[in-house]
């Protein structure tokens, strides 16, 4: 089963001129995989000055389907 949540949510968000932040991984053979949702990370201490880590979902945050690869 292939998850279509990113496409469906982006279609709904398009009305407001927004979209989900995603990344598309490349396999070892250079073939593009399925897009994955990037999760926004915020620090709980606003005075700390550090680079914000990037969190990439391994499962669809909408339906729970595990991303392949």
N, C-alpha and C positions, 0 to 999 in steps of 0.2 A: 504494500500500500504506500502510495506517495502522498505526502502531506502538501496541501495547496493553501494552507493558512496564510502564508506570507503574501501570496498573490491576492487572496480574498481580503485580507486586512488592508493592504495597500490600495485596493480598489475603493474601499470605504473611506480611507484617509485622504484619498485624492481630492475629495470634495472640499476639504479644508486646506489643500495645497501642501500636505505633509505626506511622509512615508516612513516606514520602519527603517532603522539603520541596520544594514545587513553586510555580511562578507560572504564571498564565495570561495571555498577552498579549492586548491588544485591538487590532484592526485600525483603520485610519483611519475606517472606517464604524461603529465601536463594537461590531462583532461579536467575540465571544470566540474565540480560537484554541485550539489544542490545548495542554494543560498541558506545561510544560517542567520538567525537573529543575534545581533549584538546587544548585550544587556548593559544598560547605563549603570555605572558605578559611581557613588558619591561618598565622600569621606564624612564621617560623623563629627569630626573635629574640623570646623571650617578654618581654623588658624594654621593647620598643618599644610605645608607647601611641599607636595610630593607629586610625582607623575601619576596620573589616574590609570589604574590597570584596565586592560580590556578583558571583558568576560564574554565568551562566546558560548551560546547555548548548545548543549549536546542533544537536547530533546526540544521539540516544538513547545514553546510556552503556552500555546493556545489549545492544542489537542493532545499533547504528550507523546506524539510519535517520535521514536528515536531517529535522529538523522543518520543516514548511511555514511560509512567511511569515517 
